[in-house]
Amino acid sequence: MNTGPAVVGNVGADDQRSFTVIGDTINLAARLQVQARAGQIVVGPATRDDLGGRAAVIPLGPAQLKGKREPVPLYQLVSVAS
């Protein structure tokens, strides 16, 4: 799970359009999904920051992810307060 800006809309030529979401936020979300084990929710630093004290997370450490120059801190989401 990742938080940030994204572009949403129709992409493609007139004869082959698809409605999609694109951007670095989406790419990082896909990389985080690959890092997660079955039943685990992995969040990036922006999501962790936005959740603040409303969520319990376990730091998983930094990971070198495709398309990122620097390692990205990963967190496992444990619970969210309502």
mmCIF file of the N, C-alpha and C atoms, coordinates in Angstrom:
data_MODEL
# 
_entry.id   MODEL 
# 
loop_
_atom_site.group_PDB 
_atom_site.id 
_atom_site.type_symbol 
_atom_site.label_atom_id 
_atom_site.label_alt_id 
_atom_site.label_comp_id 
_atom_site.label_asym_id 
_atom_site.label_entity_id 
_atom_site.label_seq_id 
_atom_site.pdbx_PDB_ins_code 
_atom_site.Cartn_x 
_atom_site.Cartn_y 
_atom_site.Cartn_z 
_atom_site.occupancy 
_atom_site.B_iso_or_equiv 
_atom_site.pdbx_formal_charge 
_atom_site.auth_seq_id 
_atom_site.auth_comp_id 
_atom_site.auth_asym_id 
_atom_site.auth_atom_id 
_atom_site.pdbx_PDB_model_num 
ATOM 1   N N  . MET A 1 1  ? 0.854   -1.150  0.000   1.00 0.00 ? 1  MET A N  1 
ATOM 2   C CA . MET A 1 1  ? 0.000   0.000   0.000   1.00 0.00 ? 1  MET A CA 1 
ATOM 3   C C  . MET A 1 1  ? 0.905   1.219   0.000   1.00 0.00 ? 1  MET A C  1 
ATOM 4   N N  . ASN A 1 2  ? 0.523   2.189   -0.810  1.00 0.00 ? 2  ASN A N  1 
ATOM 5   C CA . ASN A 1 2  ? 1.328   3.395   -0.921  1.00 0.00 ? 2  ASN A CA 1 
ATOM 6   C C  . ASN A 1 2  ? 0.413   4.605   -1.043  1.00 0.00 ? 2  ASN A C  1 
ATOM 7   N N  . THR A 1 3  ? 0.931   5.759   -0.650  1.00 0.00 ? 3  THR A N  1 
ATOM 8   C CA . THR A 1 3  ? 0.174   7.002   -0.666  1.00 0.00 ? 3  THR A CA 1 
ATOM 9   C C  . THR A 1 3  ? 0.934   8.037   -1.473  1.00 0.00 ? 3  THR A C  1 
ATOM 10  N N  . GLY A 1 4  ? 0.211   8.781   -2.318  1.00 0.00 ? 4  GLY A N  1 
ATOM 11  C CA . GLY A 1 4  ? 0.837   9.854   -3.071  1.00 0.00 ? 4  GLY A CA 1 
ATOM 12  C C  . GLY A 1 4  ? 0.045   10.204  -4.305  1.00 0.00 ? 4  GLY A C  1 
ATOM 13  N N  . PRO A 1 5  ? 0.567   11.129  -5.090  1.00 0.00 ? 5  PRO A N  1 
ATOM 14  C CA . PRO A 1 5  ? -0.131  11.575  -6.297  1.00 0.00 ? 5  PRO A CA 1 
ATOM 15  C C  . PRO A 1 5  ? -0.089  10.516  -7.392  1.00 0.00 ? 5  PRO A C  1 
ATOM 16  N N  . ALA A 1 6  ? -1.118  10.541  -8.228  1.00 0.00 ? 6  ALA A N  1 
ATOM 17  C CA . ALA A 1 6  ? -1.192  9.624   -9.367  1.00 0.00 ? 6  ALA A CA 1 
ATOM 18  C C  . ALA A 1 6  ? -2.027  10.281  -10.459 1.00 0.00 ? 6  ALA A C  1 
ATOM 19  N N  . VAL A 1 7  ? -1.858  9.812   -11.663 1.00 0.00 ? 7  VAL A N  1 
ATOM 20  C CA . VAL A 1 7  ? -2.652  10.278  -12.795 1.00 0.00 ? 7  VAL A CA 1 
ATOM 21  C C  . VAL A 1 7  ? -3.696  9.210   -13.095 1.00 0.00 ? 7  VAL A C  1 
ATOM 22  N N  . VAL A 1 8  ? -4.951  9.642   -13.174 1.00 0.00 ? 8  VAL A N  1 
ATOM 23  C CA . VAL A 1 8  ? -6.060  8.725   -13.426 1.00 0.00 ? 8  VAL A CA 1 
ATOM 24  C C  . VAL A 1 8  ? -6.761  9.167   -14.697 1.00 0.00 ? 8  VAL A C  1 
ATOM 25  N N  . GLY A 1 9  ? -7.031  8.209   -15.590 1.00 0.00 ? 9  GLY A N  1 
ATOM 26  C CA . GLY A 1 9  ? -7.767  8.567   -16.795 1.00 0.00 ? 9  GLY A CA 1 
ATOM 27  C C  . GLY A 1 9  ? -7.615  7.556   -17.901 1.00 0.00 ? 9  GLY A C  1 
ATOM 28  N N  . ASN A 1 10 ? -8.127  7.952   -19.061 1.00 0.00 ? 10 ASN A N  1 
ATOM 29  C CA . ASN A 1 10 ? -8.045  7.117   -20.252 1.00 0.00 ? 10 ASN A CA 1 
ATOM 30  C C  . ASN A 1 10 ? -6.667  7.264   -20.872 1.00 0.00 ? 10 ASN A C  1 
ATOM 31  N N  . VAL A 1 11 ? -6.072  6.135   -21.210 1.00 0.00 ? 11 VAL A N  1 
ATOM 32  C CA . VAL A 1 11 ? -4.742  6.115   -21.807 1.00 0.00 ? 11 VAL A CA 1 
ATOM 33  C C  . VAL A 1 11 ? -4.813  5.257   -23.061 1.00 0.00 ? 11 VAL A C  1 
ATOM 34  N N  . GLY A 1 12 ? -4.141  5.698   -24.111 1.00 0.00 ? 12 GLY A N  1 
ATOM 35  C CA . GLY A 1 12 ? -4.077  4.902   -25.327 1.00 0.00 ? 12 GLY A CA 1 
ATOM 36  C C  . GLY A 1 12 ? -4.633  5.635   -26.531 1.00 0.00 ? 12 GLY A C  1 
ATOM 37  N N  . ALA A 1 13 ? -4.621  4.935   -27.642 1.00 0.00 ? 13 ALA A N  1 
ATOM 38  C CA . ALA A 1 13 ? -5.121  5.481   -28.898 1.00 0.00 ? 13 ALA A CA 1 
ATOM 39  C C  . ALA A 1 13 ? -6.635  5.346   -28.948 1.00 0.00 ? 13 ALA A C  1 
ATOM 40  N N  . ASP A 1 14 ? -7.254  6.034   -29.907 1.00 0.00 ? 14 ASP A N  1 
ATOM 41  C CA . ASP A 1 14 ? -8.709  6.008   -30.036 1.00 0.00 ? 14 ASP A CA 1 
ATOM 42  C C  . ASP A 1 14 ? -9.258  4.596   -30.158 1.00 0.00 ? 14 ASP A C  1 
ATOM 43  N N  . ASP A 1 15 ? -8.553  3.725   -30.865 1.00 0.00 ? 15 ASP A N  1 
ATOM 44  C CA . ASP A 1 15 ? -9.065  2.369   -31.090 1.00 0.00 ? 15 ASP A CA 1 
ATOM 45  C C  . ASP A 1 15 ? -8.715  1.394   -29.957 1.00 0.00 ? 15 ASP A C  1 
ATOM 46  N N  . GLN A 1 16 ? -7.882  1.813   -29.017 1.00 0.00 ? 16 GLN A N  1 
ATOM 47  C CA . GLN A 1 16 ? -7.530  0.911   -27.915 1.00 0.00 ? 16 GLN A CA 1 
ATOM 48  C C  . GLN A 1 16 ? -7.228  1.729   -26.658 1.00 0.00 ? 16 GLN A C  1 
ATOM 49  N N  . ARG A 1 17 ? -8.276  2.111   -25.966 1.00 0.00 ? 17 ARG A N  1 
ATOM 50  C CA . ARG A 1 17 ? -8.125  2.900   -24.744 1.00 0.00 ? 17 ARG A CA 1 
ATOM 51  C C  . ARG A 1 17 ? -8.391  2.052   -23.525 1.00 0.00 ? 17 ARG A C  1 
ATOM 52  N N  . SER A 1 18 ? -7.736  2.417   -22.462 1.00 0.00 ? 18 SER A N  1 
ATOM 53  C CA . SER A 1 18 ? -8.035  1.769   -21.191 1.00 0.00 ? 18 SER A CA 1 
ATOM 54  C C  . SER A 1 18 ? -8.023  2.838   -20.103 1.00 0.00 ? 18 SER A C  1 
ATOM 55  N N  . PHE A 1 19 ? -8.878  2.662   -19.132 1.00 0.00 ? 19 PHE A N  1 
ATOM 56  C CA . PHE A 1 19 ? -8.927  3.547   -17.979 1.00 0.00 ? 19 PHE A CA 1 
ATOM 57  C C  . PHE A 1 19 ? -7.936  2.999   -16.970 1.00 0.00 ? 19 PHE A C  1 
ATOM 58  N N  . THR A 1 20 ? -6.982  3.815   -16.534 1.00 0.00 ? 20 THR A N  1 
ATOM 59  C CA . THR A 1 20 ? -5.919  3.304   -15.683 1.00 0.00 ? 20 THR A CA 1 
ATOM 60  C C  . THR A 1 20 ? -5.425  4.373   -14.726 1.00 0.00 ? 20 THR A C  1 
ATOM 61  N N  . VAL A 1 21 ? -4.552  3.964   -13.842 1.00 0.00 ? 21 VAL A N  1 
ATOM 62  C CA . VAL A 1 21 ? -3.878  4.848   -12.896 1.00 0.00 ? 21 VAL A CA 1 
ATOM 63  C C  . VAL A 1 21 ? -2.379  4.641   -13.096 1.00 0.00 ? 21 VAL A C  1 
ATOM 64  N N  . ILE A 1 22 ? -1.635  5.735   -13.246 1.00 0.00 ? 22 ILE A N  1 
ATOM 65  C CA . ILE A 1 22 ? -0.201  5.625   -13.487 1.00 0.00 ? 22 ILE A CA 1 
ATOM 66  C C  . ILE A 1 22 ? 0.557   6.623   -12.613 1.00 0.00 ? 22 ILE A C  1 
ATOM 67  N N  . GLY A 1 23 ? 1.842   6.367   -12.450 1.00 0.00 ? 23 GLY A N  1 
ATOM 68  C CA . GLY A 1 23 ? 2.704   7.284   -11.720 1.00 0.00 ? 23 GLY A CA 1 
ATOM 69  C C  . GLY A 1 23 ? 3.620   6.542   -10.772 1.00 0.00 ? 23 GLY A C  1 
ATOM 70  N N  . ASP A 1 24 ? 4.559   7.279   -10.185 1.00 0.00 ? 24 ASP A N  1 
ATOM 71  C CA . ASP A 1 24 ? 5.530   6.690   -9.275  1.00 0.00 ? 24 ASP A CA 1 
ATOM 72  C C  . ASP A 1 24 ? 4.849   6.081   -8.052  1.00 0.00 ? 24 ASP A C  1 
ATOM 73  N N  . THR A 1 25 ? 3.786   6.715   -7.577  1.00 0.00 ? 25 THR A N  1 
ATOM 74  C CA . THR A 1 25 ? 3.050   6.182   -6.425  1.00 0.00 ? 25 THR A CA 1 
ATOM 75  C C  . THR A 1 25 ? 2.537   4.779   -6.714  1.00 0.00 ? 25 THR A C  1 
ATOM 76  N N  . ILE A 1 26 ? 2.008   4.574   -7.908  1.00 0.00 ? 26 ILE A N  1 
ATOM 77  C CA . ILE A 1 26 ? 1.451   3.280   -8.301  1.00 0.00 ? 26 ILE A CA 1 
ATOM 78  C C  . ILE A 1 26 ? 2.576   2.262   -8.491  1.00 0.00 ? 26 ILE A C  1 
ATOM 79  N N  . ASN A 1 27 ? 3.663   2.691   -9.104  1.00 0.00 ? 27 ASN A N  1 
ATOM 80  C CA . ASN A 1 27 ? 4.802   1.775   -9.300  1.00 0.00 ? 27 ASN A CA 1 
ATOM 81  C C  . ASN A 1 27 ? 5.355   1.287   -7.963  1.00 0.00 ? 27 ASN A C  1 
ATOM 82  N N  . LEU A 1 28 ? 5.486   2.206   -7.005  1.00 0.00 ? 28 LEU A N  1 
ATOM 83  C CA . LEU A 1 28 ? 5.998   1.803   -5.697  1.00 0.00 ? 28 LEU A CA 1 
ATOM 84  C C  . LEU A 1 28 ? 5.007   0.864   -5.004  1.00 0.00 ? 28 LEU A C  1 
ATOM 85  N N  . ALA A 1 29 ? 3.717   1.125   -5.132  1.00 0.00 ? 29 ALA A N  1 
ATOM 86  C CA . ALA A 1 29 ? 2.707   0.234   -4.548  1.00 0.00 ? 29 ALA A CA 1 
ATOM 87  C C  . ALA A 1 29 ? 2.855   -1.182  -5.100  1.00 0.00 ? 29 ALA A C  1 
ATOM 88  N N  . ALA A 1 30 ? 3.111   -1.301  -6.382  1.00 0.00 ? 30 ALA A N  1 
ATOM 89  C CA . ALA A 1 30 ? 3.303   -2.621  -6.991  1.00 0.00 ? 30 ALA A CA 1 
ATOM 90  C C  . ALA A 1 30 ? 4.545   -3.308  -6.434  1.00 0.00 ? 30 ALA A C  1 
ATOM 91  N N  . ARG A 1 31 ? 5.617   -2.543  -6.219  1.00 0.00 ? 31 ARG A N  1 
ATOM 92  C CA . ARG A 1 31 ? 6.848   -3.115  -5.652  1.00 0.00 ? 31 ARG A CA 1 
ATOM 93  C C  . ARG A 1 31 ? 6.615   -3.569  -4.208  1.00 0.00 ? 31 ARG A C  1 
ATOM 94  N N  . LEU A 1 32 ? 5.825   -2.795  -3.455  1.00 0.00 ? 32 LEU A N  1 
ATOM 95  C CA . LEU A 1 32 ? 5.518   -3.167  -2.072  1.00 0.00 ? 32 LEU A CA 1 
ATOM 96  C C  . LEU A 1 32 ? 4.694   -4.445  -2.033  1.00 0.00 ? 32 LEU A C  1 
ATOM 97  N N  . GLN A 1 33 ? 3.779   -4.582  -2.962  1.00 0.00 ? 33 GLN A N  1 
ATOM 98  C CA . GLN A 1 33 ? 2.938   -5.782  -3.023  1.00 0.00 ? 33 GLN A CA 1 
ATOM 99  C C  . GLN A 1 33 ? 3.792   -7.031  -3.221  1.00 0.00 ? 33 GLN A C  1 
ATOM 100 N N  . VAL A 1 34 ? 4.802   -6.934  -4.047  1.00 0.00 ? 34 VAL A N  1 
ATOM 101 C CA . VAL A 1 34 ? 5.699   -8.067  -4.298  1.00 0.00 ? 34 VAL A CA 1 
ATOM 102 C C  . VAL A 1 34 ? 6.456   -8.451  -3.025  1.00 0.00 ? 34 VAL A C  1 
ATOM 103 N N  . GLN A 1 35 ? 6.746   -7.468  -2.181  1.00 0.00 ? 35 GLN A N  1 
ATOM 104 C CA . GLN A 1 35 ? 7.494   -7.734  -0.949  1.00 0.00 ? 35 GLN A CA 1 
ATOM 105 C C  . GLN A 1 35 ? 6.649   -8.419  0.125   1.00 0.00 ? 35 GLN A C  1 
ATOM 106 N N  . ALA A 1 36 ? 5.329   -8.300  0.020   1.00 0.00 ? 36 ALA A N  1 
ATOM 107 C CA . ALA A 1 36 ? 4.437   -8.828  1.057   1.00 0.00 ? 36 ALA A CA 1 
ATOM 108 C C  . ALA A 1 36 ? 4.267   -10.340 0.945   1.00 0.00 ? 36 ALA A C  1 
ATOM 109 N N  . ARG A 1 37 ? 4.222   -10.998 2.113   1.00 0.00 ? 37 ARG A N  1 
ATOM 110 C CA . ARG A 1 37 ? 3.885   -12.411 2.165   1.00 0.00 ? 37 ARG A CA 1 
ATOM 111 C C  . ARG A 1 37 ? 2.371   -12.548 2.167   1.00 0.00 ? 37 ARG A C  1 
ATOM 112 N N  . ALA A 1 38 ? 1.875   -13.738 2.004   1.00 0.00 ? 38 ALA A N  1 
ATOM 113 C CA . ALA A 1 38 ? 0.429   -13.979 2.016   1.00 0.00 ? 38 ALA A CA 1 
ATOM 114 C C  . ALA A 1 38 ? -0.167  -13.473 3.328   1.00 0.00 ? 38 ALA A C  1 
ATOM 115 N N  . GLY A 1 39 ? -1.208  -12.674 3.224   1.00 0.00 ? 39 GLY A N  1 
ATOM 116 C CA . GLY A 1 39 ? -1.890  -12.151 4.396   1.00 0.00 ? 39 GLY A CA 1 
ATOM 117 C C  . GLY A 1 39 ? -1.226  -10.949 5.038   1.00 0.00 ? 39 GLY A C  1 
ATOM 118 N N  . GLN A 1 40 ? -0.123  -10.492 4.488   1.00 0.00 ? 40 GLN A N  1 
ATOM 119 C CA . GLN A 1 40 ? 0.630   -9.372  5.055   1.00 0.00 ? 40 GLN A CA 1 
ATOM 120 C C  . GLN A 1 40 ? 0.350   -8.109  4.242   1.00 0.00 ? 40 GLN A C  1 
ATOM 121 N N  . ILE A 1 41 ? 0.236   -6.978  4.925   1.00 0.00 ? 41 ILE A N  1 
ATOM 122 C CA . ILE A 1 41 ? 0.082   -5.694  4.248   1.00 0.00 ? 41 ILE A CA 1 
ATOM 123 C C  . ILE A 1 41 ? 1.350   -4.898  4.487   1.00 0.00 ? 41 ILE A C  1 
ATOM 124 N N  . VAL A 1 42 ? 2.065   -4.605  3.413   1.00 0.00 ? 42 VAL A N  1 
ATOM 125 C CA . VAL A 1 42 ? 3.293   -3.824  3.486   1.00 0.00 ? 42 VAL A CA 1 
ATOM 126 C C  . VAL A 1 42 ? 2.981   -2.406  3.007   1.00 0.00 ? 42 VAL A C  1 
ATOM 127 N N  . VAL A 1 43 ? 3.374   -1.426  3.815   1.00 0.00 ? 43 VAL A N  1 
ATOM 128 C CA . VAL A 1 43 ? 3.138   -0.032  3.460   1.00 0.00 ? 43 VAL A CA 1 
ATOM 129 C C  . VAL A 1 43 ? 4.460   0.699   3.326   1.00 0.00 ? 43 VAL A C  1 
ATOM 130 N N  . GLY A 1 44 ? 4.444   1.715   2.500   1.00 0.00 ? 44 GLY A N  1 
ATOM 131 C CA . GLY A 1 44 ? 5.618   2.545   2.315   1.00 0.00 ? 44 GLY A CA 1 
ATOM 132 C C  . GLY A 1 44 ? 5.658   3.679   3.324   1.00 0.00 ? 44 GLY A C  1 
ATOM 133 N N  . PRO A 1 45 ? 6.724   4.459   3.301   1.00 0.00 ? 45 PRO A N  1 
ATOM 134 C CA . PRO A 1 45 ? 6.912   5.511   4.293   1.00 0.00 ? 45 PRO A CA 1 
ATOM 135 C C  . PRO A 1 45 ? 5.849   6.609   4.235   1.00 0.00 ? 45 PRO A C  1 
ATOM 136 N N  . ALA A 1 46 ? 5.358   6.964   3.060   1.00 0.00 ? 46 ALA A N  1 
ATOM 137 C CA . ALA A 1 46 ? 4.336   8.018   2.972   1.00 0.00 ? 46 ALA A CA 1 
ATOM 138 C C  . ALA A 1 46 ? 3.033   7.566   3.623   1.00 0.00 ? 46 ALA A C  1 
ATOM 139 N N  . THR A 1 47 ? 2.654   6.315   3.402   1.00 0.00 ? 47 THR A N  1 
ATOM 140 C CA . THR A 1 47 ? 1.440   5.781   4.023   1.00 0.00 ? 47 THR A CA 1 
ATOM 141 C C  . THR A 1 47 ? 1.616   5.704   5.525   1.00 0.00 ? 47 THR A C  1 
ATOM 142 N N  . ARG A 1 48 ? 2.757   5.234   5.968   1.00 0.00 ? 48 ARG A N  1 
ATOM 143 C CA . ARG A 1 48 ? 3.033   5.143   7.395   1.00 0.00 ? 48 ARG A CA 1 
ATOM 144 C C  . ARG A 1 48 ? 2.940   6.520   8.036   1.00 0.00 ? 48 ARG A C  1 
ATOM 145 N N  . ASP A 1 49 ? 3.508   7.535   7.394   1.00 0.00 ? 49 ASP A N  1 
ATOM 146 C CA . ASP A 1 49 ? 3.453   8.901   7.922   1.00 0.00 ? 49 ASP A CA 1 
ATOM 147 C C  . ASP A 1 49 ? 2.016   9.423   7.964   1.00 0.00 ? 49 ASP A C  1 
ATOM 148 N N  . ASP A 1 50 ? 1.250   9.166   6.920   1.00 0.00 ? 50 ASP A N  1 
ATOM 149 C CA . ASP A 1 50 ? -0.134  9.640   6.873   1.00 0.00 ? 50 ASP A CA 1 
ATOM 150 C C  . ASP A 1 50 ? -1.010  8.974   7.930   1.00 0.00 ? 50 ASP A C  1 
ATOM 151 N N  . LEU A 1 51 ? -0.726  7.714   8.252   1.00 0.00 ? 51 LEU A N  1 
ATOM 152 C CA . LEU A 1 51 ? -1.495  7.009   9.269   1.00 0.00 ? 51 LEU A CA 1 
ATOM 153 C C  . LEU A 1 51 ? -1.187  7.530   10.672  1.00 0.00 ? 51 LEU A C  1 
ATOM 154 N N  . GLY A 1 52 ? 0.011   8.038   10.876  1.00 0.00 ? 52 GLY A N  1 
ATOM 155 C CA . GLY A 1 52 ? 0.392   8.588   12.168  1.00 0.00 ? 52 GLY A CA 1 
ATOM 156 C C  . GLY A 1 52 ? 0.172   7.594   13.294  1.00 0.00 ? 52 GLY A C  1 
ATOM 157 N N  . GLY A 1 53 ? -0.405  8.071   14.390  1.00 0.00 ? 53 GLY A N  1 
ATOM 158 C CA . GLY A 1 53 ? -0.637  7.236   15.549  1.00 0.00 ? 53 GLY A CA 1 
ATOM 159 C C  . GLY A 1 53 ? -1.881  6.370   15.454  1.00 0.00 ? 53 GLY A C  1 
ATOM 160 N N  . ARG A 1 54 ? -2.601  6.448   14.329  1.00 0.00 ? 54 ARG A N  1 
ATOM 161 C CA . ARG A 1 54 ? -3.815  5.640   14.168  1.00 0.00 ? 54 ARG A CA 1 
ATOM 162 C C  . ARG A 1 54 ? -3.531  4.202   13.787  1.00 0.00 ? 54 ARG A C  1 
ATOM 163 N N  . ALA A 1 55 ? -2.279  3.884   13.505  1.00 0.00 ? 55 ALA A N  1 
ATOM 164 C CA . ALA A 1 55 ? -1.953  2.539   13.039  1.00 0.00 ? 55 ALA A CA 1 
ATOM 165 C C  . ALA A 1 55 ? -0.758  1.980   13.797  1.00 0.00 ? 55 ALA A C  1 
ATOM 166 N N  . ALA A 1 56 ? -0.794  0.674   13.978  1.00 0.00 ? 56 ALA A N  1 
ATOM 167 C CA . ALA A 1 56 ? 0.366   -0.032  14.526  1.00 0.00 ? 56 ALA A CA 1 
ATOM 168 C C  . ALA A 1 56 ? 1.099   -0.672  13.362  1.00 0.00 ? 56 ALA A C  1 
ATOM 169 N N  . VAL A 1 57 ? 2.399   -0.397  13.275  1.00 0.00 ? 57 VAL A N  1 
ATOM 170 C CA . VAL A 1 57 ? 3.216   -0.968  12.203  1.00 0.00 ? 57 VAL A CA 1 
ATOM 171 C C  . VAL A 1 57 ? 4.465   -1.592  12.799  1.00 0.00 ? 57 VAL A C  1 
ATOM 172 N N  . ILE A 1 58 ? 5.009   -2.537  12.067  1.00 0.00 ? 58 ILE A N  1 
ATOM 173 C CA . ILE A 1 58 ? 6.279   -3.155  12.424  1.00 0.00 ? 58 ILE A CA 1 
ATOM 174 C C  . ILE A 1 58 ? 7.283   -2.780  11.339  1.00 0.00 ? 58 ILE A C  1 
ATOM 175 N N  . PRO A 1 59 ? 8.378   -2.116  11.688  1.00 0.00 ? 59 PRO A N  1 
ATOM 176 C CA . PRO A 1 59 ? 9.393   -1.803  10.678  1.00 0.00 ? 59 PRO A CA 1 
ATOM 177 C C  . PRO A 1 59 ? 9.993   -3.096  10.121  1.00 0.00 ? 59 PRO A C  1 
ATOM 178 N N  . LEU A 1 60 ? 10.070  -3.176  8.812   1.00 0.00 ? 60 LEU A N  1 
ATOM 179 C CA . LEU A 1 60 ? 10.662  -4.341  8.149   1.00 0.00 ? 60 LEU A CA 1 
ATOM 180 C C  . LEU A 1 60 ? 12.065  -4.041  7.641   1.00 0.00 ? 60 LEU A C  1 
ATOM 181 N N  . GLY A 1 61 ? 12.481  -2.788  7.795   1.00 0.00 ? 61 GLY A N  1 
ATOM 182 C CA . GLY A 1 61 ? 13.793  -2.386  7.312   1.00 0.00 ? 61 GLY A CA 1 
ATOM 183 C C  . GLY A 1 61 ? 13.724  -1.868  5.891   1.00 0.00 ? 61 GLY A C  1 
ATOM 184 N N  . PRO A 1 62 ? 14.817  -1.345  5.409   1.00 0.00 ? 62 PRO A N  1 
ATOM 185 C CA . PRO A 1 62 ? 14.854  -0.822  4.045   1.00 0.00 ? 62 PRO A CA 1 
ATOM 186 C C  . PRO A 1 62 ? 15.012  -1.942  3.017   1.00 0.00 ? 62 PRO A C  1 
ATOM 187 N N  . ALA A 1 63 ? 14.453  -1.714  1.842   1.00 0.00 ? 63 ALA A N  1 
ATOM 188 C CA . ALA A 1 63 ? 14.577  -2.680  0.742   1.00 0.00 ? 63 ALA A CA 1 
ATOM 189 C C  . ALA A 1 63 ? 14.983  -1.940  -0.522  1.00 0.00 ? 63 ALA A C  1 
ATOM 190 N N  . GLN A 1 64 ? 15.858  -2.540  -1.280  1.00 0.00 ? 64 GLN A N  1 
ATOM 191 C CA . GLN A 1 64 ? 16.234  -1.995  -2.581  1.00 0.00 ? 64 GLN A CA 1 
ATOM 192 C C  . GLN A 1 64 ? 15.187  -2.460  -3.577  1.00 0.00 ? 64 GLN A C  1 
ATOM 193 N N  . LEU A 1 65 ? 14.400  -1.534  -4.097  1.00 0.00 ? 65 LEU A N  1 
ATOM 194 C CA . LEU A 1 65 ? 13.300  -1.868  -4.995  1.00 0.00 ? 65 LEU A CA 1 
ATOM 195 C C  . LEU A 1 65 ? 13.594  -1.399  -6.409  1.00 0.00 ? 65 LEU A C  1 
ATOM 196 N N  . LYS A 1 66 ? 13.105  -2.145  -7.369  1.00 0.00 ? 66 LYS A N  1 
ATOM 197 C CA . LYS A 1 66 ? 13.290  -1.818  -8.780  1.00 0.00 ? 66 LYS A CA 1 
ATOM 198 C C  . LYS A 1 66 ? 12.781  -0.407  -9.051  1.00 0.00 ? 66 LYS A C  1 
ATOM 199 N N  . GLY A 1 67 ? 13.601  0.371   -9.742  1.00 0.00 ? 67 GLY A N  1 
ATOM 200 C CA . GLY A 1 67 ? 13.222  1.720   -10.109 1.00 0.00 ? 67 GLY A CA 1 
ATOM 201 C C  . GLY A 1 67 ? 13.535  2.772   -9.063  1.00 0.00 ? 67 GLY A C  1 
ATOM 202 N N  . LYS A 1 68 ? 14.098  2.369   -7.927  1.00 0.00 ? 68 LYS A N  1 
ATOM 203 C CA . LYS A 1 68 ? 14.428  3.308   -6.853  1.00 0.00 ? 68 LYS A CA 1 
ATOM 204 C C  . LYS A 1 68 ? 15.941  3.330   -6.646  1.00 0.00 ? 68 LYS A C  1 
ATOM 205 N N  . ARG A 1 69 ? 16.513  4.506   -6.580  1.00 0.00 ? 69 ARG A N  1 
ATOM 206 C CA . ARG A 1 69 ? 17.958  4.619   -6.375  1.00 0.00 ? 69 ARG A CA 1 
ATOM 207 C C  . ARG A 1 69 ? 18.347  4.266   -4.948  1.00 0.00 ? 69 ARG A C  1 
ATOM 208 N N  . GLU A 1 70 ? 17.553  4.726   -4.007  1.00 0.00 ? 70 GLU A N  1 
ATOM 209 C CA . GLU A 1 70 ? 17.842  4.507   -2.592  1.00 0.00 ? 70 GLU A CA 1 
ATOM 210 C C  . GLU A 1 70 ? 16.915  3.438   -2.025  1.00 0.00 ? 70 GLU A C  1 
ATOM 211 N N  . PRO A 1 71 ? 17.363  2.712   -1.023  1.00 0.00 ? 71 PRO A N  1 
ATOM 212 C CA . PRO A 1 71 ? 16.480  1.741   -0.364  1.00 0.00 ? 71 PRO A CA 1 
ATOM 213 C C  . PRO A 1 71 ? 15.249  2.445   0.226   1.00 0.00 ? 71 PRO A C  1 
ATOM 214 N N  . VAL A 1 72 ? 14.124  1.750   0.214   1.00 0.00 ? 72 VAL A N  1 
ATOM 215 C CA . VAL A 1 72 ? 12.857  2.290   0.703   1.00 0.00 ? 72 VAL A CA 1 
ATOM 216 C C  . VAL A 1 72 ? 12.512  1.601   2.020   1.00 0.00 ? 72 VAL A C  1 
ATOM 217 N N  . PRO A 1 73 ? 12.243  2.382   3.076   1.00 0.00 ? 73 PRO A N  1 
ATOM 218 C CA . PRO A 1 73 ? 11.828  1.769   4.342   1.00 0.00 ? 73 PRO A CA 1 
ATOM 219 C C  . PRO A 1 73 ? 10.454  1.101   4.174   1.00 0.00 ? 73 PRO A C  1 
ATOM 220 N N  . LEU A 1 74 ? 10.341  -0.138  4.637   1.00 0.00 ? 74 LEU A N  1 
ATOM 221 C CA . LEU A 1 74 ? 9.082   -0.866  4.545   1.00 0.00 ? 74 LEU A CA 1 
ATOM 222 C C  . LEU A 1 74 ? 8.526   -1.099  5.940   1.00 0.00 ? 74 LEU A C  1 
ATOM 223 N N  . TYR A 1 75 ? 7.195   -1.161  6.017   1.00 0.00 ? 75 TYR A N  1 
ATOM 224 C CA . TYR A 1 75 ? 6.512   -1.391  7.286   1.00 0.00 ? 75 TYR A CA 1 
ATOM 225 C C  . TYR A 1 75 ? 5.395   -2.397  7.071   1.00 0.00 ? 75 TYR A C  1 
ATOM 226 N N  . GLN A 1 76 ? 5.186   -3.246  8.053   1.00 0.00 ? 76 GLN A N  1 
ATOM 227 C CA . GLN A 1 76 ? 4.041   -4.156  8.020   1.00 0.00 ? 76 GLN A CA 1 
ATOM 228 C C  . GLN A 1 76 ? 2.919   -3.507  8.815   1.00 0.00 ? 76 GLN A C  1 
ATOM 229 N N  . LEU A 1 77 ? 1.759   -3.360  8.189   1.00 0.00 ? 77 LEU A N  1 
ATOM 230 C CA . LEU A 1 77 ? 0.595   -2.818  8.871   1.00 0.00 ? 77 LEU A CA 1 
ATOM 231 C C  . LEU A 1 77 ? -0.008  -3.908  9.734   1.00 0.00 ? 77 LEU A C  1 
ATOM 232 N N  . VAL A 1 78 ? -0.133  -3.645  11.037  1.00 0.00 ? 78 VAL A N  1 
ATOM 233 C CA . VAL A 1 78 ? -0.657  -4.631  11.985  1.00 0.00 ? 78 VAL A CA 1 
ATOM 234 C C  . VAL A 1 78 ? -2.115  -4.332  12.310  1.00 0.00 ? 78 VAL A C  1 
ATOM 235 N N  . SER A 1 79 ? -2.424  -3.063  12.599  1.00 0.00 ? 79 SER A N  1 
ATOM 236 C CA . SER A 1 79 ? -3.798  -2.688  12.909  1.00 0.00 ? 79 SER A CA 1 
ATOM 237 C C  . SER A 1 79 ? -3.994  -1.204  12.685  1.00 0.00 ? 79 SER A C  1 
ATOM 238 N N  . VAL A 1 80 ? -5.275  -0.817  12.519  1.00 0.00 ? 80 VAL A N  1 
ATOM 239 C CA . VAL A 1 80 ? -5.640  0.586   12.359  1.00 0.00 ? 80 VAL A CA 1 
ATOM 240 C C  . VAL A 1 80 ? -6.778  0.872   13.319  1.00 0.00 ? 80 VAL A C  1 
ATOM 241 N N  . ALA A 1 81 ? -6.626  1.957   14.098  1.00 0.00 ? 81 ALA A N  1 
ATOM 242 C CA . ALA A 1 81 ? -7.678  2.343   15.043  1.00 0.00 ? 81 ALA A CA 1 
ATOM 243 C C  . ALA A 1 81 ? -8.829  3.009   14.280  1.00 0.00 ? 81 ALA A C  1 
ATOM 244 N N  . SER A 1 82 ? -10.031 2.743   14.727  1.00 0.00 ? 82 SER A N  1 
ATOM 245 C CA . SER A 1 82 ? -11.196 3.336   14.048  1.00 0.00 ? 82 SER A CA 1 
ATOM 246 C C  . SER A 1 82 ? -11.529 4.701   14.590  1.00 0.00 ? 82 SER A C  1 
# 
